[in-house]
Amino acid sequence: MHNCRDCPPAMNITDGNAWEEYCLRLWKIGYGTDLQEIPSERKRDFGIEAFTFDGRVLQCFAPVEPLNTKTRYGAQRDKLWTDLKKLRDNASDFQHMLGDVKIERYVFLVPIFDGADLVKYAAGKTEEVREWDLPFISDDFWIVIHDESNYPREVAELVRLGELEAQLAIPDISSADVEEWAVSNDPLIDNLERKLRALPAMADTGKFTRGREQLLEQYLAGQEMLDQLRDDHPELWQEIDARTAAREQTLPAESTFSTEAAGPRFKDVRERHRDELADVPGLSPQSADQLAWAATAGWLLHCPLDFAEAA
C-alpha cells in the first residue's frame, strides 16, 4: 500500500477539538464495540479520550499550527507528561473504571511529529510509569507515538464514506520523465501533436512546445495519482475509473458531430469532466481538477478526443 507520509494530514486541523473528534472517529472505526469513550466532562480529569478492552489507552493532542519543530515538540512533550501523571494522581478512579483491564499501550496520536525526540521522550517516560507500580499497568506497558499513517484502513473507510477527502501526493514529473515517455510512445505523440496544431493558442512554436510538455506532465502525474488511489482507496479509484470510462465512450460521437471550435471544445471537455469528478465523494476539488487534466491529455493522446480542424 502507498504510504502517504509525504501527504498533508487528511484532517485539516483548526483546533484541538476538531482533532479530537477526528481521532475518535478513527478509533471508533478501528475498535468498534471494544472502544470505551470517556465522557467529555471527565476527560480533563483522566487525561485520555478512550480505552479499549484489550489494554490500549488512547490520547490525542494537536497544538495550534503553524509551529516550528522545537516548539511543536515542546508542546507535545508537556501535554503527554501532564496527562500521564493523571494515571498516578487518579489511580483509584482508573482502577474502578478499567476493572480487569491492564494497560499495555498508551497511544499518543498527533497530526505531526518530527524526528525521534518525542519517541525517545516517550520511551523514557515508559520506564518511569512502570516504576509507579500501579495495579492497572501491565508489565509490557509502552507509550507509543502515532500519527494518522498508523490508521490507513480507518482513513480509507472515512474516504469511502465521503466524510474525508483522499490526500494524494502531488507527483513531481520532470522534463526527463516526459521525454523518456515520449520516445517510447511515438504514435501517441504524433496524435497529440496533430491535435494541438488545431488549437489557435498553439500556433506559436514556443507555446506549442510548452503546451505539449505540460499536457504530458499532466498525463503522467495523473497516472501516478490513479496508482495511489488504486493502492490506498480502491473503491474511490473504481468510481473515478467508471466515470472516466463513461465519459470516454461519448467522446468519439461528440468529436464527429461537434461544430465547436477546437479551443472552446478542449476547455469544455476538460471542465465537464472536472465537474463530473468533483461530485465523487472523497475526492478533493484539487485532485478532481488534476485528474480531469490527465484524462483530457490521455484522450488527446489516444483516439476519443479529436477536433474538426485537426488535419
Backbone bond lengths (Angstrom), bond angles and torsions (degrees), N, CA, C in turn:
res aa  C-N    CA-C-N  psi(-1)  N-CA   C-N-CA  omega(-1)  CA-C   N-CA-C  phi
1 M - - - 1.475 - - 1.520 109.94 -
2 H 1.321 116.21 139.58 1.456 121.16 176.56 1.523 109.55 -61.47
3 N 1.350 116.84 127.96 1.455 121.82 178.51 1.515 108.46 -99.57
4 C 1.299 116.56 111.47 1.464 120.31 -168.95 1.521 111.69 -95.11
5 R 1.327 117.60 52.34 1.459 119.01 175.80 1.524 111.42 -70.07
6 D 1.360 116.84 -18.22 1.457 119.84 176.09 1.522 111.89 -80.94
7 C 1.316 116.94 -11.14 1.459 120.74 179.66 1.522 109.68 -82.73
8 P 1.341 117.80 155.10 1.458 119.68 171.60 1.511 109.79 -69.25
9 P 1.368 118.16 160.68 1.460 118.64 175.62 1.518 110.82 -54.67
10 A 1.327 116.03 141.32 1.464 120.03 -178.74 1.515 111.21 -62.33
11 M 1.300 116.24 -35.25 1.460 120.87 179.79 1.517 109.49 -89.46
12 N 1.322 117.49 124.67 1.458 121.47 176.09 1.528 108.35 -77.75
13 I 1.332 115.83 105.70 1.464 120.32 -172.01 1.521 110.58 -82.48
14 T 1.301 115.54 119.07 1.457 120.47 176.14 1.518 111.57 -110.10
15 D 1.333 117.50 -25.04 1.460 120.91 177.76 1.523 108.69 -162.95
16 G 1.343 114.91 168.41 1.456 120.15 -177.87 1.514 113.38 -61.88
17 N 1.315 117.83 -34.14 1.471 120.26 -180.00 1.525 111.51 -65.24
18 A 1.338 116.36 -40.33 1.469 119.47 178.34 1.526 110.30 -63.72
19 W 1.331 116.88 -40.40 1.465 120.19 178.56 1.521 110.99 -65.48
20 E 1.327 117.07 -41.36 1.463 120.37 178.74 1.530 110.92 -61.32
21 E 1.321 117.56 -43.98 1.470 120.59 179.23 1.522 110.84 -62.16
22 Y 1.333 115.78 -40.43 1.460 120.22 179.78 1.531 111.09 -65.66
23 C 1.338 116.44 -45.80 1.460 120.49 -179.70 1.523 110.90 -61.73
24 L 1.316 117.40 -43.39 1.463 120.03 178.54 1.517 111.31 -62.53
25 R 1.327 116.94 -34.82 1.466 119.43 177.59 1.531 110.04 -64.97
26 L 1.330 116.65 -43.15 1.468 120.14 177.17 1.521 110.70 -60.23
27 W 1.322 116.51 -46.60 1.466 120.67 -176.92 1.527 111.53 -66.97
28 K 1.321 117.19 -37.58 1.464 119.52 179.26 1.525 111.06 -64.56
29 I 1.332 116.18 -37.95 1.459 119.12 176.16 1.525 110.20 -67.38
30 G 1.344 115.67 -43.26 1.453 119.95 -175.26 1.515 114.86 -71.64
31 Y 1.332 116.98 -38.95 1.468 120.48 -172.48 1.521 113.90 -107.86
32 G 1.319 117.14 -17.40 1.461 119.98 176.61 1.524 112.97 56.82
33 T 1.319 115.95 -130.22 1.464 120.36 -176.24 1.519 112.52 -74.72
34 D 1.333 118.68 -5.82 1.467 120.82 175.62 1.518 111.90 -83.01
35 L 1.324 116.65 -0.37 1.469 121.24 -179.69 1.522 110.23 -97.85
36 Q 1.326 115.93 133.15 1.463 121.19 172.16 1.518 108.39 -117.18
37 E 1.321 116.78 109.21 1.458 120.93 177.63 1.522 109.79 -77.07
38 I 1.320 116.16 144.91 1.466 121.77 175.82 1.525 108.43 -85.95
39 P 1.335 118.53 131.22 1.470 119.88 178.52 1.528 111.31 -55.01
40 S 1.315 116.01 144.15 1.460 121.56 -173.45 1.522 112.76 -54.74
41 E 1.326 117.35 -38.98 1.465 119.44 -175.77 1.524 112.89 -71.94
42 R 1.347 117.87 -12.96 1.456 120.69 -179.86 1.527 113.16 -106.99
43 K 1.309 117.80 -4.88 1.459 119.39 -176.62 1.525 111.80 -62.87
44 R 1.321 117.23 -35.50 1.458 120.06 178.98 1.529 110.06 -65.02
45 D 1.337 116.81 -36.40 1.465 120.35 -179.21 1.529 111.83 -68.99
46 F 1.334 116.07 -42.47 1.464 120.21 -174.50 1.526 113.24 -92.15
47 G 1.327 118.02 -23.13 1.452 120.53 178.17 1.516 114.65 76.26
48 I 1.321 117.35 12.58 1.464 120.69 179.55 1.525 109.21 -132.90
49 E 1.335 115.16 162.02 1.460 120.49 178.35 1.528 112.03 -93.66
50 A 1.341 116.35 -33.10 1.461 119.64 -173.96 1.525 108.85 -168.13
51 F 1.325 114.98 170.89 1.465 120.33 169.12 1.519 108.33 -143.76
52 T 1.331 115.77 164.00 1.454 120.77 178.39 1.530 108.53 -116.57
53 F 1.326 115.41 158.81 1.454 119.85 -175.74 1.521 113.15 -79.16
54 D 1.355 116.56 -2.13 1.456 118.67 173.32 1.528 111.92 -102.99
55 G 1.356 116.63 13.78 1.455 119.30 168.21 1.509 116.84 101.21
56 R 1.330 118.32 25.59 1.461 121.09 175.21 1.525 110.05 -108.31
57 V 1.321 115.93 132.34 1.455 121.79 170.08 1.521 106.74 -104.90
58 L 1.320 117.41 134.96 1.456 122.37 -170.09 1.525 110.51 -119.96
59 Q 1.316 114.37 120.45 1.455 121.68 178.30 1.516 108.58 -129.43
60 C 1.336 117.43 145.66 1.458 120.34 176.42 1.515 109.61 -135.13
61 F 1.333 115.42 158.14 1.458 120.30 -178.31 1.518 109.28 -159.74
62 A 1.328 115.50 136.49 1.467 121.02 176.24 1.523 108.74 -139.10
63 P 1.334 118.03 104.59 1.467 118.76 173.17 1.525 109.64 -68.16
64 V 1.310 116.46 157.00 1.460 120.72 -179.58 1.527 109.09 -70.96
65 E 1.314 115.90 120.88 1.465 122.10 179.17 1.531 110.29 -91.48
66 P 1.336 118.52 163.34 1.457 127.66 5.89 1.526 112.56 -85.01
67 L 1.338 115.75 145.66 1.452 123.40 176.81 1.518 109.00 -134.50
68 N 1.316 116.60 153.13 1.454 118.21 171.84 1.531 108.98 -80.52
69 T 1.307 116.86 168.62 1.463 121.80 -173.28 1.521 112.09 -58.52
70 K 1.322 117.02 -44.35 1.467 121.02 -177.09 1.522 111.30 -64.52
71 T 1.322 116.96 -45.42 1.463 120.90 -178.82 1.520 111.04 -66.91
72 R 1.355 116.61 -41.02 1.467 120.19 178.61 1.532 110.41 -61.74
73 Y 1.326 116.15 -46.01 1.465 119.65 179.44 1.529 110.90 -60.24
74 G 1.324 117.06 -43.44 1.463 119.78 179.75 1.515 112.32 -61.13
75 A 1.333 116.83 -42.03 1.465 120.23 179.53 1.528 110.52 -65.76
76 Q 1.322 117.18 -43.04 1.465 120.57 -179.79 1.529 111.08 -66.22
77 R 1.318 116.85 -44.00 1.469 121.41 179.30 1.524 111.04 -59.15
78 D 1.328 115.93 -47.31 1.464 119.45 -176.84 1.523 111.37 -66.07
79 K 1.328 116.94 -40.08 1.464 120.20 179.29 1.523 110.78 -65.38
80 L 1.331 116.68 -43.37 1.461 119.92 -179.93 1.522 110.76 -60.10
81 W 1.314 117.43 -46.80 1.469 120.29 -176.74 1.528 111.46 -69.52
82 T 1.333 116.54 -39.72 1.468 119.85 178.40 1.531 110.71 -56.72
83 D 1.332 116.86 -43.30 1.457 119.98 -176.73 1.524 112.84 -82.51
84 L 1.335 117.54 -29.00 1.463 118.88 174.96 1.521 111.19 -60.97
85 K 1.324 116.51 -40.22 1.471 120.10 -178.65 1.517 112.23 -61.43
86 K 1.343 116.50 -21.97 1.465 119.35 179.81 1.530 111.82 -69.82
87 L 1.327 117.05 -20.92 1.461 119.24 173.61 1.530 110.51 -59.87
88 R 1.314 115.51 -41.33 1.468 121.29 -179.55 1.524 111.33 -81.51
89 D 1.330 116.76 -42.46 1.466 120.12 -175.88 1.524 112.13 -68.12
90 N 1.354 116.17 -26.79 1.467 120.54 -179.65 1.529 110.70 -118.97
91 A 1.327 114.64 37.85 1.465 119.39 -172.82 1.522 112.57 -58.54
92 S 1.316 117.33 -40.83 1.472 119.85 -178.28 1.525 111.01 -64.23
93 D 1.340 116.61 -42.97 1.463 120.22 178.39 1.528 110.94 -65.25
94 F 1.321 116.28 -41.49 1.458 119.11 178.13 1.523 111.02 -61.81
95 Q 1.309 116.84 -41.59 1.457 120.05 -178.88 1.524 111.37 -61.65
96 H 1.325 116.44 -43.95 1.460 119.94 178.59 1.536 111.18 -66.52
97 M 1.311 116.93 -38.90 1.461 120.87 -177.00 1.531 111.06 -70.72
98 L 1.322 117.37 -41.09 1.459 121.37 -175.12 1.523 113.02 -81.88
99 G 1.313 116.95 -26.24 1.473 119.17 -178.62 1.518 110.97 62.47
100 D 1.337 116.58 -121.35 1.469 121.07 -178.52 1.531 112.85 -84.85
101 V 1.323 117.83 -4.25 1.464 120.94 -178.09 1.525 110.13 -72.66
102 K 1.315 116.35 129.61 1.464 121.70 172.97 1.520 109.04 -108.47
103 I 1.305 116.56 134.42 1.461 121.49 -176.19 1.524 109.63 -78.17
104 E 1.328 115.26 119.26 1.461 121.22 175.50 1.523 112.03 -103.48
105 R 1.326 117.06 -32.73 1.458 120.72 -179.00 1.528 109.68 -131.90
106 Y 1.312 114.63 129.26 1.459 121.54 173.60 1.529 105.55 -107.75
107 V 1.323 116.24 105.29 1.464 122.06 -174.27 1.528 109.71 -92.36
108 F 1.327 115.91 124.95 1.462 122.56 177.32 1.519 106.67 -114.07
109 L 1.333 116.32 104.44 1.466 122.99 -172.62 1.530 110.00 -100.36
110 V 1.331 115.89 118.95 1.465 122.21 -177.26 1.527 109.16 -127.90
111 P 1.339 118.03 156.85 1.463 119.81 178.76 1.528 112.80 -67.36
112 I 1.340 116.34 -38.63 1.464 122.45 -175.48 1.514 108.33 -143.74
113 F 1.325 117.25 134.72 1.461 118.50 163.57 1.515 108.45 -136.20
114 D 1.340 115.18 138.69 1.458 121.87 -169.81 1.527 110.04 -106.35
115 G 1.310 116.07 122.13 1.449 119.88 174.49 1.513 112.83 69.00
116 A 1.331 114.78 -160.24 1.461 120.57 -172.49 1.521 113.24 -101.84
117 D 1.333 118.87 -2.01 1.464 119.99 -173.40 1.525 112.38 -59.28
118 L 1.331 116.94 -45.10 1.458 119.39 -178.05 1.530 110.78 -68.88
119 V 1.326 116.31 -35.95 1.469 119.89 177.57 1.523 110.24 -65.42
120 K 1.332 117.53 -43.14 1.470 120.88 178.55 1.526 110.83 -64.28
121 Y 1.330 116.12 -40.43 1.466 119.89 178.02 1.529 110.24 -62.10
122 A 1.321 116.80 -44.26 1.466 120.78 179.63 1.526 111.30 -62.31
123 A 1.345 116.98 -38.18 1.461 119.95 178.76 1.525 110.82 -62.97
124 G 1.338 116.32 -41.55 1.460 119.63 177.77 1.518 112.34 -64.16
125 K 1.301 117.28 -41.70 1.465 120.91 179.59 1.526 111.37 -71.74
126 T 1.332 117.73 -26.21 1.466 120.37 173.98 1.520 110.24 -56.76
127 E 1.329 116.34 -48.11 1.468 120.60 179.71 1.526 110.79 -62.43
128 E 1.319 117.02 -40.13 1.465 120.06 -178.87 1.517 111.66 -65.64
129 V 1.338 117.27 -43.15 1.465 120.40 179.61 1.527 110.43 -64.00
130 R 1.329 117.35 -40.22 1.467 119.77 177.75 1.526 111.21 -58.51
131 E 1.338 115.77 -36.73 1.467 120.14 -177.83 1.526 112.78 -70.72
132 W 1.323 117.85 -14.01 1.465 119.77 176.21 1.534 111.49 -69.04
133 D 1.317 115.52 -20.23 1.465 121.39 176.67 1.528 112.14 57.17
134 L 1.327 115.65 45.03 1.457 120.45 177.89 1.526 109.70 -79.29
135 P 1.325 119.10 142.14 1.466 120.68 -173.91 1.536 113.99 -66.26
136 F 1.330 117.99 -22.16 1.466 120.94 -177.79 1.535 112.26 -98.19
137 I 1.340 117.67 7.64 1.459 121.84 176.86 1.524 108.95 -101.36
138 S 1.331 116.49 121.72 1.460 121.66 -178.84 1.522 111.09 -70.56
139 D 1.338 115.88 155.86 1.465 120.19 173.49 1.524 111.20 -64.20
140 D 1.329 116.94 -21.12 1.471 122.00 179.61 1.530 112.25 -97.00
141 F 1.315 117.07 17.72 1.469 121.75 -177.85 1.524 111.02 -57.86
142 W 1.349 115.18 134.39 1.459 122.34 173.51 1.521 109.10 -143.17
143 I 1.332 114.95 143.75 1.467 121.44 169.66 1.522 106.82 -94.43
144 V 1.330 117.05 126.41 1.470 120.79 -179.22 1.528 109.34 -122.35
145 I 1.315 115.68 142.20 1.461 122.13 179.12 1.521 108.63 -100.59
146 H 1.311 116.38 124.36 1.463 122.05 179.16 1.521 110.18 -118.97
147 D 1.341 115.41 151.60 1.459 121.23 159.58 1.530 106.34 -124.72
148 E 1.310 118.18 -175.47 1.457 118.33 -171.64 1.518 113.26 -69.83
149 S 1.351 118.29 -12.64 1.463 119.26 175.60 1.523 111.50 -66.76
150 N 1.341 117.76 -15.15 1.461 120.91 174.70 1.525 112.47 -77.61
151 Y 1.345 116.87 -4.64 1.466 120.84 -175.04 1.532 111.42 -128.67
152 P 1.332 118.53 53.13 1.468 119.46 -176.44 1.520 113.12 -63.32
153 R 1.327 117.49 -38.33 1.473 119.71 -178.89 1.521 110.53 -67.07
154 E 1.324 116.56 -40.36 1.458 120.50 -178.62 1.539 111.20 -69.16
155 V 1.343 116.29 -41.54 1.466 120.05 176.82 1.527 110.05 -62.33
156 A 1.344 116.27 -43.38 1.461 120.12 179.49 1.523 111.38 -61.39
157 E 1.323 116.90 -36.49 1.465 119.67 178.62 1.523 111.14 -67.41
158 L 1.326 117.70 -38.91 1.467 120.30 177.23 1.534 110.70 -65.12
159 V 1.335 116.19 -37.61 1.471 119.49 175.81 1.518 109.92 -64.35
160 R 1.338 116.68 -44.53 1.467 120.46 -179.56 1.519 111.35 -59.91
161 L 1.338 116.20 -37.29 1.458 120.85 -179.64 1.528 112.72 -78.31
162 G 1.336 116.55 -6.56 1.458 120.37 -179.24 1.513 113.25 78.48
163 E 1.344 117.71 13.21 1.461 121.33 179.26 1.524 111.93 -86.67
164 L 1.335 116.35 -10.60 1.454 121.58 -174.36 1.522 108.04 -148.09
165 E 1.331 116.56 147.32 1.455 120.44 176.84 1.524 109.62 -92.39
166 A 1.320 116.19 135.54 1.458 120.55 176.66 1.526 109.06 -62.53
167 Q 1.326 115.52 134.21 1.453 120.81 178.01 1.521 108.81 -98.55
168 L 1.316 116.66 113.59 1.451 121.95 -177.48 1.524 109.88 -107.25
169 A 1.329 115.44 129.62 1.456 119.29 173.19 1.525 108.85 -63.86
170 I 1.319 117.06 135.53 1.465 121.31 -179.87 1.527 108.36 -82.03
171 P 1.327 117.94 114.60 1.469 119.87 -177.60 1.527 111.68 -65.66
172 D 1.304 115.93 143.26 1.465 122.27 176.54 1.525 107.50 -101.90
173 I 1.321 116.32 102.40 1.461 121.89 -177.50 1.528 108.54 -99.17
174 S 1.309 116.81 121.21 1.463 121.41 -177.99 1.527 110.89 -90.93
175 S 1.333 115.54 165.92 1.464 120.31 175.35 1.522 110.81 -61.54
176 A 1.325 116.12 -34.61 1.468 119.91 178.35 1.524 110.85 -64.99
177 D 1.343 116.65 -39.51 1.469 120.24 177.07 1.526 110.16 -60.99
178 V 1.330 115.48 -43.11 1.470 120.58 -178.59 1.519 110.80 -62.44
179 E 1.314 116.25 -48.46 1.459 119.45 -175.91 1.526 111.76 -69.19
180 E 1.330 116.61 -35.99 1.470 119.47 177.03 1.531 110.39 -61.53
181 W 1.343 116.04 -42.54 1.467 119.73 178.89 1.524 110.31 -67.56
182 A 1.334 116.19 -40.85 1.471 120.39 -177.26 1.524 111.18 -62.78
183 V 1.330 117.07 -41.18 1.466 120.80 -178.85 1.525 110.94 -61.33
184 S 1.324 116.18 -32.70 1.474 120.45 -177.68 1.521 112.81 -87.32
185 N 1.328 117.09 -2.39 1.469 119.73 -175.03 1.527 111.19 -135.89
186 D 1.311 114.98 50.98 1.475 120.43 -176.41 1.529 114.20 -53.07
187 P 1.346 119.92 -47.83 1.479 118.82 -177.65 1.528 112.40 -60.64
188 L 1.337 116.37 -38.44 1.465 119.42 179.23 1.520 111.24 -68.43
189 I 1.315 116.83 -38.04 1.464 120.61 177.98 1.528 110.08 -64.69
190 D 1.325 117.05 -39.20 1.468 119.76 176.11 1.526 110.71 -59.87
191 N 1.337 116.69 -43.34 1.464 121.82 176.52 1.519 110.82 -56.83
192 L 1.330 115.74 -50.45 1.457 121.34 -177.13 1.524 110.76 -60.95
193 E 1.306 116.67 -47.93 1.463 119.47 -176.19 1.528 111.37 -64.87
194 R 1.319 116.82 -38.81 1.470 119.92 177.43 1.525 110.83 -59.86
195 K 1.326 116.22 -43.65 1.468 119.82 -177.57 1.522 111.69 -72.91
196 L 1.338 116.85 -36.33 1.469 119.17 179.48 1.529 111.42 -62.58
197 R 1.308 116.50 -32.33 1.478 119.23 -179.04 1.523 111.99 -66.09
198 A 1.336 116.74 -15.46 1.468 119.86 177.13 1.526 111.85 -80.93
199 L 1.333 116.58 -12.57 1.461 120.00 -179.16 1.525 109.58 -87.45
200 P 1.335 118.02 123.72 1.470 120.23 -178.07 1.528 113.48 -54.53
201 A 1.327 116.26 -36.35 1.465 119.19 -178.32 1.514 112.40 -65.02
202 M 1.335 117.63 -18.95 1.459 121.68 -176.99 1.530 112.81 -91.85
203 A 1.329 116.59 7.16 1.472 119.45 -179.88 1.523 111.18 -65.35
204 D 1.301 116.85 -31.74 1.460 122.15 176.56 1.529 109.35 -74.84
205 T 1.330 117.06 130.08 1.465 121.11 -175.98 1.519 112.07 -59.94
206 G 1.321 116.28 -41.80 1.464 119.53 179.34 1.511 112.12 -63.61
207 K 1.338 116.45 -42.70 1.465 119.85 178.53 1.520 111.06 -66.65
208 F 1.325 116.64 -36.67 1.463 120.39 178.74 1.529 110.06 -60.64
209 T 1.315 116.86 -46.64 1.465 121.10 -178.89 1.522 110.87 -63.72
210 R 1.347 116.02 -45.05 1.469 119.56 179.33 1.523 111.13 -65.70
211 G 1.342 115.85 -42.45 1.459 119.55 -179.08 1.515 112.03 -62.69
212 R 1.322 116.66 -42.34 1.464 121.36 177.34 1.526 110.27 -58.48
213 E 1.340 116.49 -48.77 1.464 119.82 -178.00 1.527 111.29 -66.03
214 Q 1.327 116.81 -41.10 1.464 119.84 -178.13 1.521 111.90 -65.21
215 L 1.331 117.08 -39.92 1.467 119.43 177.90 1.526 111.27 -66.28
216 L 1.318 117.13 -38.77 1.461 119.62 177.41 1.531 110.71 -67.59
217 E 1.328 117.26 -37.08 1.474 119.84 174.80 1.525 110.19 -60.15
218 Q 1.325 116.53 -45.24 1.466 120.43 -179.89 1.528 110.33 -62.77
219 Y 1.314 116.52 -41.47 1.465 120.23 -179.04 1.527 110.77 -63.13
220 L 1.330 117.18 -49.17 1.465 120.60 -177.86 1.531 111.60 -67.44
221 A 1.330 116.76 -38.40 1.466 119.61 176.41 1.522 110.70 -62.33
222 G 1.330 115.79 -41.76 1.462 119.45 179.35 1.514 112.55 -62.51
223 Q 1.344 116.93 -38.11 1.467 119.33 178.54 1.524 111.00 -63.25
224 E 1.342 116.57 -39.43 1.468 119.82 178.14 1.531 110.69 -67.52
225 M 1.322 117.03 -39.43 1.458 119.82 178.20 1.526 111.44 -63.81
226 L 1.338 115.94 -39.91 1.463 119.68 177.70 1.526 111.07 -65.70
227 D 1.336 116.78 -34.92 1.464 119.71 175.50 1.530 110.79 -63.32
228 Q 1.337 116.01 -41.52 1.469 119.88 176.67 1.526 110.57 -59.13
229 L 1.322 114.98 -46.70 1.461 119.59 -178.70 1.530 111.35 -63.90
230 R 1.314 117.15 -41.72 1.464 120.13 -179.43 1.531 110.50 -62.87
231 D 1.346 116.72 -36.71 1.465 120.81 179.61 1.525 112.48 -75.04
232 D 1.333 116.41 -46.20 1.466 120.73 -170.28 1.524 113.85 -94.90
233 H 1.336 117.05 -32.07 1.465 121.65 -174.57 1.529 109.33 -138.49
234 P 1.332 117.91 68.96 1.473 120.31 -172.90 1.520 113.99 -59.25
235 E 1.327 118.26 -34.59 1.466 119.01 -179.78 1.526 111.06 -69.90
236 L 1.323 116.03 -36.85 1.465 120.21 176.19 1.534 109.42 -66.47
237 W 1.319 116.75 -42.69 1.468 120.42 177.17 1.529 110.86 -59.39
238 Q 1.320 117.73 -42.64 1.461 120.78 -179.64 1.523 111.82 -61.82
239 E 1.342 116.02 -40.24 1.461 119.83 179.38 1.530 110.67 -66.00
240 I 1.321 117.51 -43.25 1.466 121.17 178.13 1.518 110.25 -64.40
241 D 1.324 116.74 -44.09 1.466 121.41 179.89 1.524 110.99 -61.30
242 A 1.334 116.20 -41.38 1.469 119.96 -179.30 1.525 110.83 -65.76
243 R 1.339 117.24 -42.64 1.469 119.62 -179.61 1.526 111.27 -67.95
244 T 1.331 116.32 -37.27 1.463 119.55 178.84 1.524 110.28 -67.79
245 A 1.331 117.26 -41.81 1.472 121.00 178.95 1.526 111.08 -64.31
246 A 1.341 116.65 -40.67 1.467 120.03 179.51 1.529 110.49 -64.09
247 R 1.336 116.13 -41.45 1.471 119.59 178.73 1.528 110.44 -65.53
248 E 1.327 116.21 -38.76 1.460 120.83 -178.24 1.525 111.88 -62.76
249 Q 1.328 116.60 -33.59 1.464 120.42 -178.19 1.526 112.39 -64.38
250 T 1.325 116.65 -28.62 1.469 119.56 -177.42 1.519 112.86 -87.08
251 L 1.337 116.97 -16.29 1.462 119.39 -171.62 1.530 114.36 -66.43
252 P 1.346 120.32 -40.95 1.478 117.46 -179.08 1.525 113.27 -59.06
253 A 1.337 117.33 -44.13 1.465 119.87 178.75 1.526 110.59 -65.74
254 E 1.330 116.51 -40.83 1.464 119.36 178.06 1.529 110.54 -61.85
255 S 1.346 115.72 -40.49 1.467 119.32 179.38 1.527 111.57 -63.53
256 T 1.332 116.22 -35.39 1.470 120.76 -179.37 1.523 111.75 -69.70
257 F 1.314 116.61 -43.55 1.467 120.37 -171.18 1.527 114.07 -99.95
258 S 1.326 118.17 -8.68 1.464 119.52 -177.38 1.527 111.35 -69.20
259 T 1.323 115.11 135.84 1.472 120.89 174.16 1.524 110.71 -104.74
260 E 1.328 115.67 5.66 1.461 120.80 -177.88 1.526 109.67 -73.97
261 A 1.322 116.51 140.90 1.459 120.60 177.47 1.519 110.25 -62.75
262 A 1.340 115.84 158.67 1.466 120.62 -173.09 1.531 112.94 -59.25
263 G 1.334 116.80 -44.55 1.467 119.39 -177.46 1.516 113.07 -61.52
264 P 1.350 118.72 -54.70 1.462 119.91 177.98 1.528 113.09 -61.87
265 R 1.343 116.54 -35.03 1.461 118.63 -179.56 1.527 110.89 -66.68
266 F 1.327 117.35 -43.37 1.463 121.23 176.89 1.535 109.82 -56.11
267 K 1.329 116.46 -47.92 1.462 121.81 -178.82 1.532 110.45 -63.42
268 D 1.330 117.00 -42.90 1.467 121.02 -178.01 1.526 111.42 -64.96
269 V 1.329 117.19 -43.24 1.472 120.71 -179.09 1.522 109.91 -62.06
270 R 1.333 116.14 -47.27 1.474 119.00 -178.27 1.524 111.44 -64.62
271 E 1.324 117.18 -46.20 1.468 119.85 -175.97 1.523 111.95 -68.65
272 R 1.335 116.93 -36.18 1.470 118.83 176.98 1.519 110.96 -63.74
273 H 1.320 116.24 -41.83 1.468 118.25 179.95 1.528 110.74 -70.19
274 R 1.317 117.18 -35.58 1.472 119.73 175.06 1.526 110.32 -58.76
275 D 1.325 116.92 -43.91 1.459 120.68 179.96 1.529 111.19 -66.31
276 E 1.339 117.52 -36.24 1.468 120.93 177.04 1.524 110.91 -64.20
277 L 1.331 116.36 -41.61 1.468 119.96 -179.58 1.524 111.57 -74.64
278 A 1.315 117.19 -29.91 1.467 120.18 -179.66 1.522 111.87 -63.63
279 D 1.327 117.39 -20.89 1.466 121.34 178.47 1.527 112.86 -83.73
280 V 1.339 117.83 -4.31 1.467 120.61 -179.35 1.528 108.86 -76.72
281 P 1.340 118.19 118.69 1.470 119.58 180.00 1.527 110.93 -60.17
282 G 1.341 115.67 132.33 1.456 120.60 177.59 1.519 114.66 95.24
283 L 1.334 117.92 -5.07 1.460 120.95 178.92 1.522 109.18 -105.12
284 S 1.318 117.17 126.43 1.465 120.65 -177.64 1.524 110.49 -72.55
285 P 1.329 118.12 155.41 1.471 120.57 177.14 1.527 112.14 -57.29
286 Q 1.332 117.38 -39.02 1.464 120.50 179.32 1.523 110.82 -63.05
287 S 1.329 116.45 -45.01 1.460 119.59 179.43 1.522 111.22 -65.70
288 A 1.337 117.11 -39.38 1.463 120.55 177.47 1.525 110.57 -60.05
289 D 1.324 117.08 -41.80 1.460 121.03 -179.94 1.527 110.75 -65.23
290 Q 1.329 117.03 -45.11 1.461 120.22 -178.56 1.534 111.62 -66.92
291 L 1.321 116.50 -39.48 1.462 119.23 179.18 1.533 111.41 -69.80
292 A 1.328 117.15 -30.25 1.468 119.63 175.50 1.527 110.83 -68.44
293 W 1.340 117.20 -39.89 1.463 120.28 174.19 1.529 109.67 -59.37
294 A 1.348 116.34 -45.84 1.468 120.48 -178.05 1.521 111.53 -62.77
295 A 1.341 116.38 -43.23 1.462 119.56 -179.72 1.530 110.98 -64.58
296 T 1.321 116.63 -42.70 1.468 120.11 -179.81 1.524 110.80 -63.68
297 A 1.335 116.18 -41.59 1.468 119.52 176.40 1.524 110.39 -61.51
298 G 1.335 115.99 -40.81 1.465 119.94 178.50 1.516 111.69 -63.41
299 W 1.301 117.16 -39.19 1.475 120.70 179.26 1.532 111.42 -67.95
300 L 1.330 115.98 -30.76 1.459 118.65 175.60 1.534 110.89 -72.86
301 L 1.320 116.38 -37.31 1.464 120.22 179.03 1.525 111.24 -67.04
302 H 1.306 115.73 -36.14 1.464 120.40 -179.76 1.537 108.43 -99.43
303 C 1.291 117.51 -155.63 1.469 119.36 -171.50 1.539 116.04 -95.01
304 P 1.326 120.95 -23.96 1.473 118.63 -167.84 1.522 115.83 -57.03
305 L 1.346 117.95 -40.03 1.457 119.97 -175.46 1.521 109.06 -104.91
306 D 1.343 115.92 122.02 1.455 120.80 176.96 1.521 108.15 -141.17
307 F 1.325 115.59 166.39 1.455 121.51 179.68 1.522 109.35 -122.91
308 A 1.326 114.92 145.21 1.463 118.96 -179.30 1.528 111.05 -60.44
309 E 1.344 116.70 -30.65 1.460 120.01 -177.19 1.516 113.66 -77.65
310 A 1.378 116.39 -14.69 1.467 119.78 -176.46 1.528 109.62 -71.23
311 A 1.309 116.07 123.37 1.477 120.17 -177.35 1.526 110.64 -79.64
